[in-house]
Amino acid sequence: MPRRLRLHRRARHLTFALPPQHAARLFHAQVVGPSERQLRELAGQALGEVYFRDGGRRAHGLDVEFTDIEQLEIEL
């Protein structure tokens, strides 16, 4: 079961490349027209994998929730 960790909120300015499987999920979601909640879940999964869990090298089982977004830019 994923751990829920409540961190103090702080602004993070991140730049990273998404692994192909996460990029494919976001592209597919764009086609089918997801809700904002679904997009946040997909983005949270990607952010957790790439930034917090570092591709499986740390923070195993950490569940990331993507909230309070001020700005999000995605480039292809």
N, C-alpha and C positions, 0 to 999 in steps of 0.2 A: 504494500500500500504506500503511495507517495506521501512523503512528509510535507506538512504545511508549515512554512516558516514565515512569520510576519516580520519583515524587515522595516526599518525606519524608511519612510519614503524620502527619496532624493532624486533629483534630476540626473539622468545619465545621458550622455551624448555618445552614441555607439555607432561604429561603422564596421560592418563585417559582411562577408559573403555567406549566403545561405547554402547549406548542403543541398545537392540536387533533389533529394526527396522532399524537403520542405518547400523549395521553390516550386516543384511540381504541384504540391498540394495547394499552394496559394494561386498558381495559374489556373488550376482546375476550379477552385472556388470562384475565381473571377468570372468564369464562363457560366457557372450555374447560379450565380447571384446570391451569395450567402448573406445572412444577417450580420449586423455589426458584432454581435456576440460570437458568432462562429468565426469571424475574421480575427477577433481578439484571442480566441482559443488557439487558432492556428499560429498566430504570431507569437503567443506565449510559449507554445511548444517549440517553435524555432528558436526563440530567444533563450529558452531554458537549455536547449541542446548546445547551441553555439557559445553562448556567453557564460552561463552559470555552470553547466556540466562539462563544458570544454570537450565536447565530442566523446563523453564517457570517461574522461580522465579524473573527474572530481564530482562532488555533490550528487552522488548516486541517489536516485529516488526523489530528488527535490522537485516539487511541483511549482511551476512559475505561473503567476497570474499577471496578465498584462492590463494594467489599469492607469487611469489618470494620464492619458497621453496628451501631450501638448503639441507635438509635431511628429510626423512619420513620413519619411521619404523612401521610396523604393525605386531603384534604378535597374534597368535591364541591361 
